[in-house]
């Protein structure tokens, strides 16, 4: 009986609530469309179950910025904002690369970040478009600072939920595999119907789907670009061709631009300064 009474007393004592389990991963989200972009908000919502999500994104649309930077010539304005699903979010009045750099330094805390995701960009960054893309540029900035990163872009008119969910699945798979900063992945999601699920295919960088073919000069003295769509896609293994076929494309990009073969051959022929 004594032990029974002690058990009842123990059960009657209010128990301290269990401390919440720490979130598994810390993920930094950035983009080039700006802090108010719907694609960024959809991405944050999809990533929330994976861990702590922090946002550091440009204050305005900075598409086409590549990996350009302005922090070396001016101070930038930053401001805290609210984004559903984000543990913290900051607006940075500069380029995507600068916004990423701010997040990785000023917002890293003691633990830092396990992954940077740049997107979801409004418009595909397939082929040579990746060289101009601020979305890809921000991911390259992260990798240059030693943090694994990937960029995700969505064809205009595509389903943001599809792209966001695929980004979350890719993030989980890569982190579980052991993500490294040696490669940046560029992911492009095509337009598709809600009931049609595209395949995901790996492809190398292809040509840009739209080519600059010249400029037209107006009476106002302004030169306006003349564009042409690429119609010949001879290489079926490129992201350009695979995307055109309706697939989600995943392209690994080298973060080390050095051409090893050219570097080895260079001393044999490069001239030396003359007195």
HELIX and SHEET records of a PDB file:
HELIX    1   1 UNK A    2  UNK A   12  1                                  11    
HELIX    2   2 UNK A   38  UNK A   47  1                                  10    
HELIX    3   3 UNK A   48  UNK A   50  5                                   3    
HELIX    4   4 UNK A   96  UNK A  106  1                                  11    
HELIX    5   5 UNK A  129  UNK A  132  1                                   4    
HELIX    6   6 UNK A  134  UNK A  144  1                                  11    
HELIX    7   7 UNK A  160  UNK A  177  1                                  18    
HELIX    8   8 UNK A  239  UNK A  244  1                                   6    
HELIX    9   9 UNK A  260  UNK A  266  1                                   7    
SHEET    1   A 9 UNK A  78  UNK A  80  0                                        
SHEET    2   A 9 UNK A  88  UNK A  92 -1                                        
SHEET    3   A 9 UNK A  51  UNK A  58  1                                        
SHEET    4   A 9 UNK A  25  UNK A  30  1                                        
SHEET    5   A 9 UNK A 115  UNK A 122  1                                        
SHEET    6   A 9 UNK A 149  UNK A 154  1                                        
SHEET    7   A 9 UNK A 183  UNK A 189  1                                        
SHEET    8   A 9 UNK A 248  UNK A 254 -1                                        
SHEET    9   A 9 UNK A 200  UNK A 202  1                                        
SHEET    1   B 2 UNK A 210  UNK A 217  0                                        
SHEET    2   B 2 UNK A 223  UNK A 229 -1                                        
END                                                                             
